Amino acid sequence: KDYYLLRNEILQLSLPPKLCAGVRQGLCPERDFRVEHGGFSNRPVHQLKHVSGTRGFHLLCDVSDGRLLLIETIFSAVLWRTDTIELVSTIHSPEETWPQIATSCSLSPRLLHGSQLNNVKIHDVETQKLLGLHLTDSDTFVLCSARDGCLWLGDWRQRPALAGSSEVPASMGRASRWVMAPGPGPDLSLSPTARLSSAGSLVLTDLRDFNKPLSCAEMKLSSHSPNPEHLCVARAPCSQGCLSVSGFDGTVHVYESSAWTVASGEVQPLFVHRGHAVRDCDDEPSAMVTKHVWHPNRPHTILSAATDGSFHIWNWVQPSSHS
């Protein structure tokens, strides 16, 4: 999606038949995605989130004037209907930076949005009632500071809502940007929360023992991320130890973190997807992966997108113990 364009296309795609084919099935030539629904948005798209528990509602974060010089940030709920996108409601936010957004898995869908700790707000998507200053999955939530990687744990039933923080160990060094991936599932406390820095540092924290990191590791990198806005770390939904990282180049790295300690040092990936890094000719600019996600029901399937417009779905393979 291009922030400079006034119209952006949003598509709902089905998985390629080849990926869904049985293990013993023979030739299956269809490798492409199929468009099921889609439409155009007249608003430049910054983030797009599906509202859990619904089939048609999505939350769209955009910039009102379509320029990088932001005046007003708007959240819009959009609804698929006869392959068109209709504006259902709008929540205005007078911030000068693009906020982060998250949705809950509760019966009453809720939206969390904010760009700083002092402007995090919660809205009920159905009633649009302002519920408080902070959103929760059930009753608690976790926030990560993009500047220093500090993790904040909160409970919206309490005042103040932010109950405690977990800083990044000093041994991890300095970085310009941090991102976070909570553990899979509705209960964030059952699996560690992962933090990734633009310098390639990884920190895992057990929210039940919030004051100290569970494990720390360093990626083997030739340089820091050239565009920290593209940093992405994701937890595998069907595995407690697997996580994936992108945003440093045209690759996606998959790691197994179960054996990591607080002093793991440099770690090697289990698998590296290099599909976005392949160029047709040498004078083409190198693509950078902008986002990747795990398929919720296929434990080895990941979807990834890059700056050249490419969109891949692929399976990572567990390396052989004899290799």
N, C-alpha and C positions, 0 to 999 in steps of 0.2 A: 504494500500500500504506500502511495506517495503522498506525503503531507502537503505538497504544493498543489495537488489536484483538487478541484472543487467537487468531483464525483469519484467515488470509490466503489468498486464492485465487491460484493460480499456473496460468497458461494457456499452452499452446503453440498459436500461431496460424499459419495459412497466409496467404500474400499475397492481397489482393483480386484476383479474376479480371480486373477492369478494368486493373489495373496490369500484369498479365502478358499482356494482349492484344497482338496484333500491331499494328504501326504503321498498317496500312491497314484494320484491322478496323472495322466500323461500330459501331452502337449496342451498348454493353455495360453494362447497368444495374447489375450487381453491383459495388458499391463497398466492401462491408464485409469485414472479416476473417472467416475461418472457424475455429472452434475444433476443433483436431485431438485434443488431449489436455489434461488438466487435473486439478486436485485441490485440496484444502485443506491448508494447513499450520497446525498448532496452535501454531507459533512465530512471533512477529512478525518480518517480513522486513526486513532492512537492506540486504543486497546479494545478488544472485543471479548466479553465474558458471557458464557451461557448461564442462565438462571436455573439452578438445580431444581428438579421436580417439575419442570415444564418442558414442552417440546418446541415451543415457538418463541419464547422470550429470550432476548439477549440484551446485555448492557453495553452500550457503545460510548466510549470516551473519545471526544473529539475537540478540536480547536475551532472556536466560532468563526474566525476570519480566515482560516486555512493557511496562515503564515507561521513561521517559527517565532516571530515576535508576538507573544501571546498577550491578548487583552482579557479574555474571559474563557474559562474552561467549563464545558457543559457535559453533563451525563445525560444520555438519552436512552430510553427503553424502546426497542424496535420489535415488531411482530411480523413473522413471515405470514403472508396470505396471498394466494394466487400469484406467487412469484413476484411479489412487490414488497417493499419495505415501508411500513407505515409508522410514523412517530406516535407513540402512545402517551408519553409524558416526558417532562424535562426537569432535571434538578440542577439548579445553577450553583456554581462555586466560584467565588471571586478571586481565585488564586492566580498567581502569575507563572506557575509551573505546572507541568502535567502531573496530576495526582495518580497514585496507585489505586486500583480497585480490586475488590474481592467479593465473592458471593458466598452465602452460607448454604448448608445442606439441610436446614431446618424446614419444618412443614410450612412455615411462613417465610418465604424467601426474603433475605435481607441483603443490603448492599453496604459495604464498608468502603469509604473513600477518604483520601487525604494525602497531603504532600509533606506534612511535618507532624511531629507528635502533638502539637497544640491545636491542630485543626482536623483531627480524625473524627468522622461523623458516621452515624448509622441511620439508614432509612429502611422502612418496610416497603418492599417493592410493590406490594398489592395495594396498601392504603396510602403510601407516601407520607405516613406519619413519622415525624422526627422522634426517634425513640431515645436518643441520648447522645453522648459524645463519642462513644466507642461501640464497635460491633463485636459480636462473638459468634463462634461456632458452638452452640449450646450456651455456655456461660463464660468461657474464657477465650482469649485470643492472644496472638503473638505478633509483634511488629519488629522490623529490622531497620536500623538506621543505614541509609545508603552511604553516608559519609564515613562512619567509623566502624560499621558492622555490629554495633551494640544491639543486643537482642532484648526486647522488652516484653514482659509477660503481664497480662492484665485480666481483670474481671469486671465486666460492665455493671455488676450489681453493687460494687464497692465505690467509694469516693475517698481518695483519688482512684481512678480505675487502673492505672499502671502500678502494679504491685511490686515489681522488681526488675532488675536488668542484669544481663550477662555480657561482659565486655570480651572482646577478642584478645587472646593471649598476646603479650608484648613481643613474644618470639616470632609471631607471624609477620612482622614487618609492616610497612606502610603501604596503603593502596588508596586509589582515588575513588573507588566505588565498591559497594558490597550489595549482593542480592541474597535472597533467602528462598528456601523451598521447605515447607512443613512436611512432616511425615504423612504417608498415605492414610486414607481412611478418615472418618468423621471425628475420631478421638485423637487429637494431636499429641497426647501424652504417651501413646503406645509405641511410637517409633521416633527416632531422633530427628531433630530439625537441622537442615544443612544450610551453611552459609558459604558463599563463594566470593572471592575478591578479584578485582581486575589484575592483580599480581599472580593469580593462580593458587591462592591459599584456600583450603577447605577446612571448615570447622563443623563438627557434629555436636549437638547439645541435646541431652535428655531433659525434657521439660520437667520431669519429676525431681531432677537434681540440677536445678537451674543455675547455680552459682559457679559451676566449673564445667569446662568442656568435656565431652565424652571421648573425643578423639580429634586429632589434627593431622593434616597432610598437606603436601605441596605438589602441584602439578609440574611436570617437566615442560617448561616453555622456553622458547627462544626470545620472547618479548612479552610485555604486558598487553592487555587487550587494547587495540587501537581505537575502539569505540565502546566505552563502558555501557552505553545504553543498550547494547546487544548482549550483555552478559546474561546467561541463563543456566540455572541449575535445577534439576528435576529429580524427584524420587520415584522409583518404580512402584506402581500400585500393588503389585503382586509379590514383592520381595522386600524384606526388611533391610537388606544390605546394599542393594543395587542403587546407584544414582548416576546421572549423566550430566555432562557439562558442555557448553558451547559458548560462542561469542568471542573467541580469540582468533579464529581464521575460518576456513571453509569446512571444518570437521566437527564431529560430535564424538565425545569420548564417554565411554561407559566404564564405571568403576565398581568394584565390590569392596565395600567399606567394613564388612563385619569384623575383620581381623585388625583394623586400625587401632592405634593407641594414641595417647596424647603426644607422643614423640615419634610418629610414623616416618617423618621426613618425606623424601620424594617418593611418590607412588607411580606405578605403571598402570595404564588402562587395560581392561580386559578386552576391549574392542574399540576400534576407531572407524567411524563412517566417513569416507572421503569423497562421497559422491558429488557434493557441492563444490569441491576443490578442483574437479576435472574441467579443463578448458579446451574448447575446440581449436584454438590457435594461441600461440605464445603472446600475441599482443593484446589479448583480452585481459581486462582487469580481474584480479582474483575476487571471487565472491566470498562474502562472510555470512555465516549462519546467524540469523537474527532471532530465531525462536525454535524451540523443539519441545514436544510433549510426548508422554507415554500413552499408548492406547490403553484405555481402562480395563479391557477384558482380555488382552493378548499380552502375556508377560514379557515377550521378547520383541515387541513391535513398537517402533518410535516414528513419529512424524516430525519433519523438520523443514524449515523454509530459509531462504537466503536472499541476499541483497539483489541478486540477478533475476529474481522472480521465480526461481525454481522451488518446487514443493515436492518433497520425497516422502515415501513411506517405506520402511525397511525393517528387516529383522536382524538383530545382532546375534552372533553365534558364540557360545561358550567355548573358549580355546581348549584344545585337547591337553590332558595332563602329560602326554608324551611329547608334546611339541616344545 
